[in-house]
Amino acid sequence: MKLIVNAHQQTVGHLSLDSETGLFAFEYATDWLAQDVRFPLSPALPLEREGITAEQHSAAVRQFFQNLLPEGQALDDAAAANRLSKSNLMGLLIALGRETAGALVISLSDAQAQSPAESKQRLLSREELSTRIRARPDDAFSVWDGKVRLSIAGHQDKIAVLEQGNAWYLVDGEGLASTHILKPDPLRRRLQHMTSNELVCMHLAQSVGIPAAESRLTGVPEPVLLIRRFDRVVTDEGVQRLHCIDGCQALGLGVSMKYERPYGDNRDVQHIRDGASLPRLFALVDRASAKPAADRLALLRWTIFQVLIGNTDAHGKNVSFFVDAGGLRLTPAYDLVCCLLYADARIADTLAMAIGDNFDPVGLTAYDWAVMADTCRLNPKLVSRELKQLAERIPLVWPDLQRRLRENGADADILAAMGDIFLHQCAHTLELAAEVPTVARDLL
């Protein structure tokens, strides 16, 4: 079995699976390698394969492409809709690969396909969307017209749509692409108003100078969060796709390793920290970023912001990088949520990636930040400065931002509760920021 992997209307390479050995392989196309603007799909899949075995290459290929698929119930629904096993990577890529995150379009060759893929779009009315949101207990939200409308990693209910004017469309075919991600509130009662929560965090990030995906809240009448895709650019010729990869793809990690403690927080396994981590991400930026100094600062601010908003789910798949011939560049932030708001909803209250050796978002110390600075090769004075600036900035912008978001439909009670968390986290951080550079290096 062999699939074509395209980007920017060009063949990047071919993904194959040997049915006898069970090994995956990815070979870059000769024409792609001949271009000056060529680039690898990921640092984990270099243009030239040297010094690794077929088994190691297979594992890297499988991990990269598995990270393109949805997770949890969304993956169950995608497999069921296409009568596939969840472990059938090639089958799922055939079904979902024409609208992935980033620029990649994955398909059968024309010789293998029964018929050429047709590009088409159909209107998604507010009334139909409302009906489908209410029908979620019985009907998978990601499946529309018998097709899965989601090939984006994550657990939340969401679909990808093309927005033109005030209308939304479901699109098919390589000639069309979505521009927005549409998210309703989760079904779980204790997670209601998640749309308001994410809207607040995304706009707060922008208000304090952290680039974040554009988002807005609308009602159909059920609340829906609409997020503009930063891996799509609308031009006069149509929608251009930009290649980007998440942190796990960039680090060569499987989706199951997106948390630093991939086997959980239980006493017997909490010491195993083989997953995505801040030291790994900062080291990646050092060796692969097109502008390492700028990306190191941006990644530091992203890290601090997660703590200040109480986002315990900032894992390796919730940070991404654009990829081009120059290297990696950090994308705008996304999936920003105040998880501490849901302490009674069995949402993890430990950080996905530790600050130093501490996974407790409300119990961090100057020592923890100093350890983080040391392991990530950051100047502790820089860490101290950024902690202070962000912890001071959030309380300043919050009153006006809270008012504007309430006027734009965000839930007032959620806003008040989130504000309490933000202000507590900022006050605690300000108390320890100045101490970070004073931690003796022989203690680290």
C-alpha positions as CSV (number, residue, x, y, z in Angstrom):
1,M,0.0,0.0,0.0
2,K,1.4,3.4,-1.0
3,L,-0.1,6.9,-0.5
4,I,0.8,10.2,-2.1
5,V,1.7,13.1,0.3
6,N,1.2,16.5,-1.3
7,A,1.8,20.0,-0.1
8,H,1.3,23.3,-2.0
9,Q,0.0,21.3,-5.0
10,Q,3.3,19.4,-5.2
11,T,4.2,15.8,-4.4
12,V,6.4,15.8,-1.3
13,G,6.8,12.1,-1.1
14,H,5.2,8.7,-0.7
15,L,4.0,6.9,2.4
16,S,4.1,3.1,2.2
17,L,3.3,0.1,4.4
18,D,4.9,-3.3,3.7
19,S,2.2,-5.8,4.4
20,E,4.7,-8.6,5.0
21,T,7.0,-6.8,7.4
22,G,4.5,-4.4,8.9
23,L,7.0,-1.6,8.4
24,F,6.1,2.0,7.3
25,A,8.4,4.1,5.1
26,F,8.3,7.6,3.8
27,E,10.4,8.5,0.7
28,Y,10.7,12.1,-0.4
29,A,10.0,12.7,-4.1
30,T,12.9,13.4,-6.4
31,D,11.3,16.6,-7.7
32,W,10.8,17.8,-4.1
33,L,14.4,17.2,-3.2
34,A,15.5,19.1,-6.3
35,Q,13.8,22.3,-5.2
36,D,15.6,25.2,-3.4
37,V,12.5,25.6,-1.1
38,R,12.4,22.0,-0.1
39,F,11.9,21.2,3.5
40,P,11.5,18.0,5.7
41,L,8.0,17.3,7.0
42,S,9.6,17.3,10.5
43,P,13.0,17.3,12.1
44,A,12.1,13.7,12.9
45,L,11.8,12.9,9.2
46,P,15.0,14.5,7.7
47,L,15.4,14.8,3.9
48,E,18.3,12.4,4.0
49,R,17.9,9.2,5.9
50,E,21.2,8.1,7.3
51,G,22.3,6.0,10.2
52,I,18.9,4.7,11.2
53,T,17.5,1.2,10.7
54,A,14.3,0.4,8.8
55,E,12.6,-0.3,12.1
56,Q,13.6,3.1,13.6
57,H,12.5,4.8,10.4
58,S,9.2,3.0,10.5
59,A,8.5,4.0,14.1
60,A,9.3,7.7,13.2
61,V,7.0,7.6,10.2
62,R,4.1,6.0,12.1
63,Q,4.4,8.4,15.0
64,F,4.4,11.4,12.6
65,F,1.3,10.4,10.7
66,Q,-0.6,9.1,13.7
67,N,-0.3,12.6,15.2
68,L,-2.5,13.9,12.3
69,L,-5.5,11.9,13.4
70,P,-8.1,12.9,16.0
71,E,-8.1,11.4,19.4
72,G,-10.5,9.7,21.9
73,Q,-14.2,9.5,20.8
74,A,-13.5,11.5,17.6
75,L,-11.1,8.7,16.5
76,D,-13.6,6.1,17.5
77,D,-16.3,7.8,15.4
78,A,-13.9,8.2,12.4
79,A,-13.0,4.6,12.5
80,A,-16.6,3.5,12.8
81,A,-17.8,5.8,10.0
82,N,-15.3,4.2,7.6
83,R,-15.6,0.7,9.0
84,L,-11.9,0.6,10.0
85,S,-10.0,-0.4,13.0
86,K,-8.6,2.5,15.1
87,S,-5.1,1.0,14.5
88,N,-5.5,1.0,10.7
89,L,-3.3,4.1,10.1
90,M,-3.3,3.8,6.3
91,G,-7.0,3.4,6.1
92,L,-7.7,6.4,8.3
93,L,-5.3,8.5,6.4
94,I,-7.1,7.6,3.1
95,A,-10.4,8.6,4.8
96,L,-9.2,11.8,6.5
97,G,-6.0,12.9,4.8
98,R,-7.4,15.5,2.4
99,E,-8.0,18.0,5.2
100,T,-5.3,17.6,7.8
101,A,-3.7,20.2,10.1
102,G,-1.1,22.1,8.1
103,A,-0.4,21.8,4.3
104,L,-0.4,18.0,3.8
105,V,-2.9,16.3,1.6
106,I,-2.8,12.5,1.7
107,S,-4.5,10.4,-0.9
108,L,-4.4,7.3,-3.0
109,S,-2.7,7.7,-6.4
110,D,-5.0,8.2,-9.4
111,A,-4.1,4.6,-10.4
112,Q,-5.3,3.2,-7.1
113,A,-8.4,5.4,-6.7
114,Q,-11.7,4.2,-8.1
115,S,-12.6,7.7,-9.2
116,P,-10.9,11.1,-9.0
117,A,-11.7,13.2,-5.9
118,E,-14.3,15.8,-6.5
119,S,-14.0,19.3,-5.0
120,K,-17.3,20.6,-3.7
121,Q,-18.8,22.6,-0.9
122,R,-22.2,22.6,0.7
123,L,-23.9,25.2,2.9
124,L,-24.0,24.5,6.7
125,S,-27.0,26.5,8.0
126,R,-27.3,27.6,11.6
127,E,-30.4,25.6,12.0
128,E,-28.7,22.4,10.9
129,L,-25.7,23.1,13.1
130,S,-28.0,23.6,16.1
131,T,-29.9,20.4,15.4
132,R,-26.6,18.4,15.2
133,I,-25.3,20.0,18.4
134,R,-28.4,18.9,20.3
135,A,-28.3,15.4,18.7
136,R,-24.7,14.6,19.9
137,P,-25.8,12.1,22.5
138,D,-26.9,9.9,19.6
139,D,-25.0,11.1,16.5
140,A,-21.3,11.6,16.2
141,F,-20.7,15.3,15.7
142,S,-17.7,14.8,13.5
143,V,-19.6,12.8,10.9
144,W,-21.7,14.7,8.4
145,D,-23.2,13.3,5.2
146,G,-21.6,10.0,6.0
147,K,-18.1,11.6,6.0
148,V,-15.8,12.6,8.8
149,R,-15.5,16.3,8.9
150,L,-12.6,16.3,11.3
151,S,-9.0,15.3,10.8
152,I,-7.5,17.5,13.6
153,A,-5.9,16.2,16.7
154,G,-7.7,16.6,20.0
155,H,-10.7,15.3,22.1
156,Q,-13.2,18.1,21.9
157,D,-16.2,18.0,19.6
158,K,-15.3,20.2,16.5
159,I,-15.6,20.4,12.8
160,A,-13.7,22.2,10.1
161,V,-15.6,24.7,7.9
162,L,-15.0,27.1,5.2
163,E,-16.2,30.6,6.0
164,Q,-17.2,32.9,3.1
165,G,-19.0,36.1,4.1
166,N,-21.5,35.2,6.8
167,A,-21.9,31.6,5.6
168,W,-20.2,28.3,6.6
169,Y,-19.6,25.5,4.2
170,L,-18.5,21.8,4.5
171,V,-15.9,21.2,1.9
172,D,-14.5,18.2,0.1
173,G,-11.5,17.7,-2.3
174,E,-8.0,19.0,-2.6
175,G,-9.1,22.2,-4.4
176,L,-10.9,23.4,-1.3
177,A,-9.9,23.9,2.3
178,S,-11.5,24.9,5.6
179,T,-10.6,28.3,7.2
180,H,-12.1,27.8,10.6
181,I,-12.6,25.3,13.4
182,L,-16.0,25.3,14.9
183,K,-16.4,24.1,18.6
184,P,-19.7,23.8,20.6
185,D,-19.7,23.3,24.4
186,P,-18.9,19.8,25.6
187,L,-21.7,17.5,26.4
188,R,-20.5,17.0,30.0
189,R,-22.6,19.3,32.2
190,R,-19.6,20.2,34.4
191,L,-17.7,21.4,31.4
192,Q,-20.4,23.7,30.1
193,H,-19.3,27.2,29.0
194,M,-16.0,25.8,27.8
195,T,-16.6,28.0,24.7
196,S,-16.5,31.1,27.0
197,N,-13.5,29.8,28.8
198,E,-11.4,29.3,25.7
199,L,-12.6,32.6,24.2
200,V,-11.4,34.4,27.3
201,C,-8.0,32.8,27.4
202,M,-7.4,33.3,23.7
203,H,-8.3,37.0,23.9
204,L,-6.4,37.5,27.2
205,A,-3.3,36.1,25.5
206,Q,-3.6,38.6,22.7
207,S,-4.2,41.4,25.2
208,V,-0.8,40.7,26.9
209,G,1.2,40.4,23.7
210,I,1.1,36.6,23.1
211,P,0.1,35.8,19.6
212,A,-3.0,33.5,19.6
213,A,-5.4,32.3,17.0
214,E,-8.3,34.7,16.3
215,S,-11.6,33.5,17.9
216,R,-15.1,34.7,18.4
217,L,-18.3,33.4,20.1
218,T,-21.6,33.1,18.2
219,G,-24.9,31.5,19.0
220,V,-27.0,29.2,16.8
221,P,-28.5,29.6,19.4
222,E,-26.2,27.2,21.3
223,P,-22.9,28.8,21.9
224,V,-20.2,28.0,19.3
225,L,-16.6,29.1,19.4
226,L,-15.2,29.9,15.9
227,I,-11.5,29.8,15.6
228,R,-9.6,31.1,12.5
229,R,-7.1,28.5,11.3
230,F,-3.6,30.0,11.4
231,D,-2.5,27.2,9.0
232,R,-4.7,28.7,6.3
233,V,-4.3,32.0,4.4
234,V,-7.1,33.3,2.2
235,T,-5.9,34.7,-1.1
236,D,-7.5,35.8,-4.4
237,E,-6.8,32.4,-5.8
238,G,-8.4,30.6,-2.8
239,V,-7.3,29.1,0.5
240,Q,-3.5,28.5,0.8
241,R,-2.4,25.8,3.3
242,L,0.7,26.4,5.5
243,H,2.7,23.4,6.7
244,C,2.8,23.2,10.5
245,I,3.5,20.4,12.9
246,D,2.8,20.0,16.6
247,G,5.4,19.5,19.3
248,C,5.1,15.7,19.3
249,Q,5.7,15.5,15.6
250,A,8.6,17.9,15.8
251,L,10.2,15.9,18.7
252,G,9.5,12.5,17.0
253,L,7.1,11.4,19.8
254,G,3.9,9.4,19.4
255,V,0.6,10.9,20.5
256,S,0.6,8.8,23.7
257,M,3.7,10.8,24.8
258,K,2.2,14.2,24.7
259,Y,2.3,14.5,28.5
260,E,5.7,14.6,30.2
261,R,4.5,11.9,32.5
262,P,3.0,9.7,29.8
263,Y,2.0,6.9,32.2
264,G,0.1,9.1,34.6
265,D,0.6,10.7,38.0
266,N,0.2,7.6,40.1
267,R,2.9,7.0,42.7
268,D,4.3,4.0,40.9
269,V,4.9,5.7,37.5
270,Q,5.0,9.5,38.3
271,H,8.8,9.4,38.2
272,I,8.8,8.3,34.5
273,R,9.1,11.5,32.4
274,D,9.7,10.2,28.9
275,G,7.1,12.4,27.2
276,A,7.1,15.9,25.7
277,S,8.7,18.4,28.1
278,L,9.9,22.0,28.3
279,P,13.6,21.1,28.2
280,R,13.0,19.0,25.0
281,L,11.0,21.8,23.4
282,F,13.6,24.5,24.1
283,A,16.3,22.2,22.9
284,L,14.3,21.7,19.7
285,V,14.0,25.5,19.2
286,D,17.8,25.8,19.7
287,R,18.7,23.4,17.0
288,A,15.8,23.8,14.4
289,S,14.2,27.2,14.7
290,A,14.8,29.8,11.9
291,K,15.0,32.4,14.6
292,P,15.9,30.7,17.8
293,A,16.3,33.8,20.1
294,A,12.8,35.0,19.1
295,D,11.2,31.6,19.5
296,R,12.9,30.9,22.8
297,L,11.4,34.1,24.2
298,A,8.0,33.3,22.7
299,L,8.0,29.8,24.1
300,L,9.0,31.1,27.5
301,R,6.1,33.6,27.5
302,W,3.7,30.8,26.3
303,T,4.9,28.6,29.2
304,I,4.4,31.4,31.8
305,F,1.0,32.2,30.5
306,Q,-0.2,28.6,30.9
307,V,0.6,28.8,34.6
308,L,-1.0,32.2,35.0
309,I,-4.3,31.1,33.5
310,G,-4.3,27.7,35.2
311,N,-4.0,25.7,32.0
312,T,-2.9,22.2,33.1
313,D,-3.4,20.7,29.7
314,A,-0.6,22.6,27.8
315,H,0.9,19.4,26.5
316,G,3.2,18.5,23.5
317,K,0.4,18.6,21.0
318,N,-0.9,22.0,22.1
319,V,2.2,23.8,20.9
320,S,3.0,23.9,17.1
321,F,5.6,25.1,14.6
322,F,5.4,26.3,11.1
323,V,7.9,24.5,8.8
324,D,9.6,25.8,5.7
325,A,13.0,25.8,4.1
326,G,14.3,28.2,6.7
327,G,13.4,25.9,9.6
328,L,10.8,26.0,12.4
329,R,8.8,29.0,13.6
330,L,6.5,28.9,16.6
331,T,2.8,29.3,15.6
332,P,0.2,31.4,17.4
333,A,-1.1,29.8,20.6
334,Y,-4.3,27.7,20.6
335,D,-6.4,25.5,22.8
336,L,-5.9,27.9,25.8
337,V,-8.2,26.9,28.6
338,C,-8.4,27.6,32.4
339,C,-8.5,24.0,33.5
340,L,-8.3,24.9,37.2
341,L,-11.9,26.1,36.8
342,Y,-13.0,22.5,36.5
343,A,-11.5,21.2,39.8
344,D,-14.7,19.2,40.5
345,A,-14.9,17.7,36.9
346,R,-12.1,15.2,37.1
347,I,-9.9,17.5,35.0
348,A,-6.2,17.0,35.8
349,D,-4.9,19.6,38.3
350,T,-1.3,18.8,37.6
351,L,0.7,20.4,34.8
352,A,1.1,18.5,31.5
353,M,4.8,19.6,31.5
354,A,6.6,20.4,34.7
355,I,8.2,23.7,35.7
356,G,11.5,22.4,36.8
357,D,10.4,19.2,38.7
358,N,7.1,20.6,40.0
359,F,3.8,19.7,38.3
360,D,1.7,21.7,40.8
361,P,0.4,24.9,39.1
362,V,-0.6,26.6,42.3
363,G,2.4,25.6,44.4
364,L,5.3,26.7,42.2
365,T,8.3,28.3,43.9
366,A,11.2,30.5,42.8
367,Y,13.4,27.4,43.0
368,D,11.1,25.5,40.5
369,W,11.4,28.4,38.0
370,A,15.2,28.5,38.5
371,V,15.5,24.8,37.8
372,M,13.4,25.3,34.7
373,A,15.7,28.1,33.6
374,D,18.7,25.9,34.1
375,T,17.4,22.8,32.3
376,C,16.1,24.9,29.4
377,R,19.3,27.0,29.2
378,L,17.5,30.2,29.9
379,N,18.9,33.2,31.7
380,P,17.2,33.3,35.2
381,K,17.0,37.1,35.0
382,L,15.1,36.8,31.8
383,V,12.7,34.3,33.4
384,S,12.3,36.6,36.4
385,R,11.6,39.6,34.1
386,E,9.0,37.8,32.0
387,L,7.2,36.4,35.1
388,K,6.9,39.8,36.6
389,Q,5.8,41.5,33.4
390,L,3.1,39.0,32.5
391,A,1.9,38.7,36.1
392,E,1.5,42.5,36.3
393,R,0.0,42.9,32.8
394,I,-2.9,40.4,33.2
395,P,-4.5,42.2,36.2
396,L,-4.2,45.5,34.3
397,V,-6.0,44.4,31.1
398,W,-8.5,42.1,32.8
399,P,-11.3,44.6,33.9
400,D,-11.7,46.1,30.4
401,L,-11.3,42.7,28.7
402,Q,-13.9,41.1,31.0
403,R,-16.4,43.8,30.2
404,R,-15.9,43.5,26.4
405,L,-16.2,39.7,26.4
406,R,-19.3,39.8,28.5
407,E,-20.9,42.2,26.0
408,N,-19.9,39.8,23.2
409,G,-21.7,36.8,24.8
410,A,-19.2,35.2,27.2
411,D,-20.9,33.8,30.3
412,A,-20.7,36.3,33.2
413,D,-20.3,33.7,36.0
414,I,-17.5,32.0,34.1
415,L,-15.8,35.3,33.6
416,A,-15.9,36.1,37.3
417,A,-14.7,32.7,38.4
418,M,-11.8,32.7,35.8
419,G,-10.8,36.2,37.0
420,D,-10.4,35.0,40.5
421,I,-8.1,32.2,39.3
422,F,-6.1,34.6,37.1
423,L,-5.6,37.2,39.8
424,H,-4.6,34.5,42.4
425,Q,-2.0,33.0,40.0
426,C,-0.6,36.4,39.1
427,A,-0.3,37.5,42.8
428,H,1.5,34.3,43.7
429,T,3.8,34.6,40.8
430,L,4.7,38.2,41.6
431,E,5.7,37.2,45.1
432,L,8.4,34.8,43.8
433,A,9.5,36.4,40.5
434,A,12.3,38.5,42.0
435,E,13.8,35.5,43.8
436,V,14.4,33.4,40.7
437,P,17.9,34.9,39.9
438,T,18.9,34.6,43.5
439,V,18.6,30.8,43.7
440,A,22.2,29.5,44.2
441,R,23.4,27.5,41.2
442,D,24.8,24.8,43.4
443,L,21.3,24.0,44.5
444,L,20.1,23.3,40.9
